[in-house]
Amino acid sequence: MLKIVSIVIRVNDLPAQSRFWQAALEYVERDPASDDWVVLKPRDADAPCIALDAHHSERVLPPRIHLDIYAQDQDAEVRRLTELGAREVHWDNLPDDADYVIMEDPEGNRFCIVDRPDWVGWVGWERPTA
């Protein structure tokens, strides 16, 4: 049996990217960060961790892999993520009926915010208050 426990993202500025992804996903450090590695985990949910690896790699477009992140309120989350430093990526081939918004983090790592207000995974989940 296999289970995805952590998804690794290569970054240049580990502290800045750690702050972005913690705020974006409301994750916390699983263990204290080292100079080149940190694993971020959900506060109290059973979801994959995000590991940030301070190891330079060339950006390739389109990326071979990206995150799909579900949103209860897509417009609000896109605004919130933009305020945190993410950017919306405009793509000429985006279908008219697309249920996702393509974004990239401050270093250009791509992810999609998928409109899923009725997803069954929301049951019992509440946004933590800081």
SULKAQUI-V957457 format. One record per backbone hydrogen bond with DSSP energy under -0.5 kcal/mol. CO is the residue of the C=O (numbers start at 1). NH is the residue of the N-H. If there is no record, write none. Layout:
[[CO,NH] [CO,NH]]
//
This chain:
[[3,5] [5,49] [7,51] [9,53] [11,55] [12,14] [13,17] [14,18] [15,19] [16,20] [17,21] [18,22] [19,23] [20,24] [21,25] [22,26] [22,27] [26,43] [28,41] [36,54] [37,34] [38,40] [38,52] [39,30] [39,31] [40,50] [41,28] [45,47] [49,7] [49,51] [50,40] [51,9] [51,53] [52,38] [52,54] [53,11] [53,55] [67,69] [67,112] [68,70] [69,114] [71,116] [73,77] [74,78] [75,79] [76,80] [77,81] [78,82] [79,83] [80,84] [81,85] [81,86] [82,85] [87,104] [88,90] [91,94] [95,98] [99,115] [101,113] [102,89] [103,111] [104,87] [105,108] [109,105] [110,67] [111,103] [112,69] [112,114] [113,101] [114,71] [114,116] [116,119] [119,122] [120,123] [122,125]]
//
